[in-house]
Amino acid sequence: MTGCQEDSRASKTSIDQAASIANQRLDTAMGSLHSTLGQQEQKQQQRTPALTWSAPLTREDGSVLNPGQIRGYRIYFRLKHKDRHTRITVDDPGQNRFSLEQLPPGAYEFSMTTVDDKGLESRRSKPVSVNLTQIRQG
């Protein structure tokens, strides 16, 4: 079975670490901007946690995967203390974001697959850990 592979250019940094770094940089930049303009810094708005991804460019065998050949994605997740994964199907190949705001607080593990126009599903991506309790408090 020929599936799809994760884009090798994707960062290996976990989503929660990347989000934390990006948020810190944004807060620093906004604080500097407000200071320059002589304004008091506004309270930070709560950000909605989300998974984001880029469409793969190649299949697992190295052949080209054109955007028109992607039917959608599947997101697999579980609470870290559970054995069973839940699957969410994303039928829009142009979608590259999935909001996590509806999930209850907890430590989760997420992985994804790509489904092509023939119904072939790639291997799961490497799992990414997200602690929604820390993100929401923090």
N, C-alpha and C positions, 0 to 999 in steps of 0.2 A: 504494500500500500504506500503510495506516495502522498505524504502530507505536507504540511507547511512547517517552517521553522521560525524560531524567534529571531528577530533582526539582531545580528551580531553587534551592531552599533549601539544597542540598548545599554543603558547604564546598569551596572550590577549593584548600585546602591539601592537599599530597600526604599520602598515608597514612603514610609514614615520618616526615614532619615532625610530623604530628598525634600519632602514637604517641610520638615522642620528647618532645614537650611534655607530653603527658599523664603519661608515666612520670616526668618530672622533677617535676611537680607532686605526684604521688602520693608519690614518695620524700621530698620536702620535708615534706609533710603527715604522713607516717608518722614521719619523724625528729622532728618537733615533738611528736607524740603520745607517742612513746617517752620523749623528754626530759621532758615534763610529768609522765609517770607514774614517772619516775625509773628507767626501764629502759634498758639498752644497746640501741642500734639493731641490729636483726637484719640479716643479709646479705640483699641484694635477691635475690628469686627470679627465675630466668630466665623471661621471658615468651615465650609462643608467638606468633610473628608470624601475623597473620590479616588477611584482607580482610573488611571489614564494609560493609554498604550498607543503604539504606532503599528500600522499594518506591516506585516512581514513583506520583504522584497523577494525572497526566494523560498523554494520548497526545501524539505529536508534533504533531498538528493542534490541540491545546489542549483537546480534549474530555476528560471525566472518565474515569479508569481506576479502576474499583472493584477492591478486593482480590480478589474472587471471579473477576475476569476475568484474573488473572495465573496462568499455568500454571507458570512457572519462570523461570530465568535461564540465561545462558550467559556463562562467564568465558573470555576469550581472553587468553593470555599467551605471552611469548617472552623468552628471554634477549636482552638489548639488542644483542648482536653477531650475532644470528641474524635471518634474514628471515622464517622461517615461524612462525606462531602455532599453539599447541596450544589446543584447545577443551575445556572441562569443562562438562557440562550439569548444572544444578541443577534437579531435577524437583520439589522441594518449595517451593511459593510462599511458605511461612512462614519458610524459612531465610534468614537475613541475615548469615551468617558462613561463611567458608571458611578453614580452617587452611592455612598455608603451610609447616608443619614438615616435610612430606615432600619438599619441593623442595630440591635441592642448593644450596649457597651460590652467589651470583652476583647480578648486577644484572638485574632483570626489569622488564618493562613489562606492565601489566594493563589491560584494558578489559572492559566488560560490556554485555550487552544484556538486555532483558526480552522474554519470549515470552508472548503472550496466549492465551486459551482457544481462539482460532481458528488458532493456530499462526503468527501474524504476529510477526516479530522486529523489534525497534526497531533504530535505528542504534546503533553502538557508542558508549559513553561516551568522554569524553576519556581518553587513556591516563594511568595513574598509574605512576610509577617507584618501585620498592622494591628496596633493596640488602640482600639477606638476609645478606650477609657482615658488614656493619656492624651490623645489628640483633642478630645472634647473638653478636657480640664485645662489644657494648656497652653 
